[in-house]
Amino acid sequence: MKTIRILTLAAALAAVPAFASDFGHGQALTIDGKPAHLAETSARILANETLTAPQLVEDITDGLDAKKIPGYKLMIMGRTYSVAAETKPPREGQTQWRDNTFIHRGVKLFVGISVKNGKMDLASARLINIGVVDDNSGAAPHDEGEKIRPIGKQLMSPDTKVENVKLNIAKLTLPNMKLGETSGGGVKLKASATLDGKPIQTKIDGTFSRFYFAKPAATRPFIDKTDSIPHHFAVYLHCPSINTALQVVEVFKSGVF
């Protein structure tokens, strides 16, 4: 009887997700003091050729710092979106139609994380770029017959003045890439910036609902073109330790927000 009880307890403990006690399900975003409800947290990592581990790059800042910093590149996203199932034609060599994803509001953080002695140094993580989509909390008129609300507006452009960039990652756990997990793990972070005078603040404590991979040869910043998302803009930011001013280096089409 005692053995049965022990086995039952062990089975019950095994059924509890490993990340349950580590991360919540919270993602908050405020834009110019107004809350913007976000539904989920996702991420995209620059992976190796076999997609089984993060790719260790020579310089996470792409030359923006005074010295090269080896590490990992990761996009962390808090967002609210709609999916139109199988409404995009298959690409060459494919037979199944693909989903269209439309972003209503959200924040995208392009993060560089230095790696020392094989371990991520979260304390020195850099916010390399940021993107923010705002739909004024869904204030646009919406007819009952419309299936999808209007998507938000990207606040970042080549002319956007970006100031007061801050990032703090308290905890980060990646899904098991060797097993091909596409969800799980999670992140606890706080980030903020001022875009054209509008303060942007986000706080995320959540598991990754979707975890995407991109191969080393993917277009910077590691865009995997398997997703269909409206065009967005972002800027590369000077590392705060070198210069508090920010410089627009590249405008890119976002493959996923």
N, C-alpha and C positions, 0 to 999 in steps of 0.2 A: 504493500500500500504506500509506504514512504517513497519507494522508487517511482511509482506512478505519479505521485504528487510533484516530485522533483522534475520529472519529464514534462508534466503538464505546465509547470511554471516556466521551464526553459523554452517550450514551444510558444508560450504566450509572449515572452520577452523577445523572441526571435521575430514575432509578427509585427512588432513595433518598428516603424521606419527609423533608420539610424539618425536621420536628420531632424526628427520630430522635436527633440529637445534643444536643438542648436539654432533653428531658424523659425521665424513666424511666417505669417502671410500678410505682410504689410508693405505697401509702397505708397509714399506720400509725395506730392509735388505741389508747390505753390508758385504761382506766376504773378509777379507784381502784387503779392499779398493775397491773391485769390487762390483757394484750393482747387486743384484739378484732379478729379478722381481717377486713379489708375487701377486696372484690373489684375495685372500680373507682372511678374519679373522674368525676364529671359536674358540670355547671354549668347555671345558668339566668340569663340576662341580661335586664334591662329594655331592650327595644329600641324603636326608633321605629315609626311606624305601618306602614311598609313592611317592617319586619323586616330592614332592610339595614345597620343600624348601631346602636350603643348609643344609648340616649336620654340626652341631657344634662339632668339634673334640676337644679332650682334649689338644692336642699338635700339632700345624701345622708343627713343625720341626722334629717330630718323634724322639725326644730325642737328637737332635744334639745341642740344646741350653742348657745353664746352668739351665734354668728353663722352665717349660711348658708354652706354649703360646696357649690359646684356640682361635679357629677361624675356617675359611673356607679354603678348598683346591680347587684350580682352575687351570686348564691347559688353557693357552692362546696360540693360534697357528696362525701364518701367513704362508700361503703356496700356492703353485701352484701344482695342482694334476690332474690326469686323472682318469676317472671312466669307467670301463668296465661293462656295465649294465647286471645284472643278469647272471654272468658267474661263480658264485660259488654255489655249491650244497647247498640245504637247510639243516639246522641242524635238529637233531632228533626232531620230533614233528612239524616241519614246512613243508609247501608244496611249498612255493615260493622260487625260486632261488634268491641269494643275489648278491649285487654289489661288485666288487673288486676295491679298490682305490689304486692308485700308486702315491707316492709323488716324484715330480721332484726336488723341492727345497723348503726350508722353515725353520722356527724357531719355537721351542716349548718351552714355559716357564712354568715351574711347580711352581706355586705361592702359598704361604701361607699368608693369610690375617687375622690378629688378629681382634677379635670382642670385642668391649668394650661397655657396656651398650646397647647391642643389635644392635650396628651399626658397620659397617666395618671401620677399621682404615687404610685407604689407605697409609698414611704417613709411617706406620711401616710394610708395605708389604715386605715379604722376597722372594727372588728368591731361591727356594729349589733345583731345577735342571734345566738344559738347554739341548736342543738337536738342532743340526743344520744339515740340509741336503743340500748338494751342488752339483749341476750338471754343474758348470762352465757356468751358464747362457745358458744351452742348446747347448754347444759347441760340444758335441759328434756327430759323423756322424749320419745322419737320412735319410733313404731312403724314397722316396715319397710313396712307398707302405706300409710302416709301420704305423700302426694306432696310436701307442703310442711311444713317445720318451723314450729313456733310463732314468731310475730313477736315482736320485742323490746318492751321497755317504754320509753316516753319519760320521760327523767329530768327534763325541764323542766316546771314547772307555775307557776301564778301565785304560789305560796308559796315557790318555790325560792330559796334564798339563793345569790347568784352573786357570786363574788369573784375577784380576781387574773386579770382578763381580759387576754390578750396576743395580739397578731397581728403576724406579720412575713411579708410577701410578697416573696420574692427575685426572682421572675420570673413574668410572666403574659403569655401570648399567646392572643388570641382566634382562633377559626376565621374563615375568610373569610365574613363575613355577607353581603356583596354577592353572593356565589355561592350563598348558601343552605346552606353547610356545616353539618351537624348533628353533627359530631365533628371532632377535631383540636385544634390548639393545645395548651395545657396550662398547668400552674401548679406553682410550687415555693413552699411556704409552711410555716410552723410556727404553731400556735395552741394556746392553753391557757386553762383557766378552772377554777375550783373550784365545784362544784355541791353544796350542802348538805354541805360538808366533803369531797366526793370529788374528787380532782384528775383533770381531763380533759386529755389531751395528744394532739395529732394532728400528724403530719408527712406532707405530700403532695408527691410529685414524680412527676407523671404527666400523660399526655395526657387530654383530655376524651373519654371513650367516648361520652357523649351530651351534646349542647349544645342546650339548650332556649331558646326565645324567649318573651317575654311583651310584649304591647303596653302603651303608657303607661296605658291605662284599666283595666288589670288590677287586681284587688283587692290591696291592700297585704298582704304585701310581694310584689307583682307575681306573683300566683298565676295560672298558666294552667291552667284546669280541664280540660285534655285528659287528665290523668293521674288514675288512681284509686289513692289511697294512704290508709291508715288515718289517723284524726285524730291530729295531733301538736300540741304546744304549744311556744311559745317566748316569750322576753321581749325587749323592746327595752332596750338597755343605755346608760347614760349614757356619754358620751365620756370616757375616762380623763383627758384634759387639763383637763376641767372639774370632774369629781367622781369619786372612786373608788367611791362608792356606786352601786348599781344600782337601777333603778326599773322595776317592771312597768308597761308602758304598754298593751299589748294582747295578748290571747290570740287566736291565729288558727288556722284550719284549714289545714294544709299541703297544697298541691296536689301537691307533689312533694318527696321527700326524697332 
